[in-house]
């Protein structure tokens, strides 16, 4: 079976996921670049980033997108995530702390499965939006 | 502005073989130490019979073909002004070490929003059994227009 963490009987609309946060360093970004295969120098080469007018390198959106998906699998269990859709609303800079959040907005049944729709967000320590999104999760 | 005649354009199929260490490297890059990704015994006892990749590992195998889009001479996108606007993944089946994933990517929409051009790309990934594992939909914004 997929990992069992959340039981559909024990959750309600409005429930919030435990937050996952990370203080982003250049090392996190470089490590993600290697693991994810995105070597656009705007994310990893400080001199290049400054030369094109940016204050510094910034994280690739799918890095915080990856942390957001991890927040979900930590919460609902590995293997239960069916879909997510995220919109990148702001760049993430080294030194910022990202906070990944999720909230159940709908609990229902479809295709013989117990499903939950979640609202997703990544914000920084000031509450500025970095990602807004939604996910669908299947529960046992 | 990007010519709308490119809506529907398909790119060459990409192939990616899932490697155990690469999968673990990705999980480590998001500080994820789930035993489903790392512990062989947990993997063997799971319904998957092996360790599986974290869901967002799809970013690695399903978006491989994006380079073909970014550097397509016909489109001549202004890569310096390109930003990732949205990303959607549908996960239909997990992937595990040894799976050979083939992905077909195509342009599904081209639009203008204010001063920006927006290009929507969809990629469908199948495993070696022909089963769809992931559908990825990405939108890329060319700031200031192409």
Interface residues (C-beta under 8 A of the other chain):
Chain A: X1 X2 X3 X22 X28 X31 X32 X34 X35 X36 X37 X52 X60 X61 X62 X63 X65 X66 X67 X69 X70 X73 X74 X78 X79 X81 X82 X83 X84 X85 X86 X87 X88
Chain B: X22 X25 X26 X28 X29 X30 X31 X32 X34 X36 X37 X46 X47 X48 X52 X54 X55 X56 X59 X60 X64 X80 X83 X84 X85 X86 X87 X88 X89 X90 X91 X94 X137
